Amino acid sequence: MTVHIEKTVPMRVIAHIYTDFPEKFGVPRQSGVVKTLRGTIVFEPEFRNADALRGIEGFSHLWLLWQFSENPQKPWSPTVRPPKLGGNRRMGVFATRSPFRPNPLGLSCVQLEKIDWNTPNGPILVVAGADMTDGTPIFDIKPYVPYTDAHPEARGGFAVPPDEVGLQVDFPPAMLEKLPEEKRETLCAVLAQDPRPGYRQDDGGRVYGFPFAGFEIRFTVQNGKLSVCAVEKTDPGGS
């Protein structure tokens, strides 16, 4: 049997998601790890049609197919260094969720929190558990169907459950209070997942930082404890 396969397939961006992460450092490595991390999905003008969303309110979760838009384009490699293995062991690219792939596509399961049907930008979706940077392009949205998509008996390979790798977070109250109240729990959960690169070692108190919701967050990690050392506002219009 002869199968003809197109070498290129046209893809259209249907929407963008807007989150509190302008850069990829600090973004949770998987969707659903920080369940309170919210994102707003705004459709491109061509797709701002309420009929395209008819029935979506009956689903609690959605699949998002999106682009790893923050990664530089480079030739693909058959092996990558997964952060969960410390960045020291190579695994097959198709046995990982590495962003460095032949096609820079991501797949995330998010919770649908609400639908705003009437906005200046047409219907928008508010989702939780997102693992994407601000402005990430979305190619498709599909409903999550529990009886086909959930497999409790599935094996997780080398992927370690997030609750087994958490850090203790020391966030001085005076610094925490600089943040809007609705952002505090989410940021603490993000920090507990250890935003540092997967290959990090005991780095002797090196200061790391990333932007979040209009603030620059700086922290150190020593002996399994993350300590926030600075919270500075970076965006006067941030919320």
Secondary structure, 3 states (H helix, E strand, C coil): CCCCCCCCCCCCCCEEEECCCCCCCCCCCCCCCCCCCEEEEEECHHHCCHHHHCCHHHCCEEEEEEECCCCCCCCCCCEECCHHHCCCCCEEHHHCCCCCCCCCEEEEEEEEEEEECCCCCCCEEEEECCCCCCCEEEEEEEECCHHHHCCCCCCCCCCCCHHHCCCEEECCHHHHCCCCHHHHHHHHHHHHCCCCCCCCCCCCCCCEEEEECCEEEEEEEECCEEEEEEEEECCCCCC
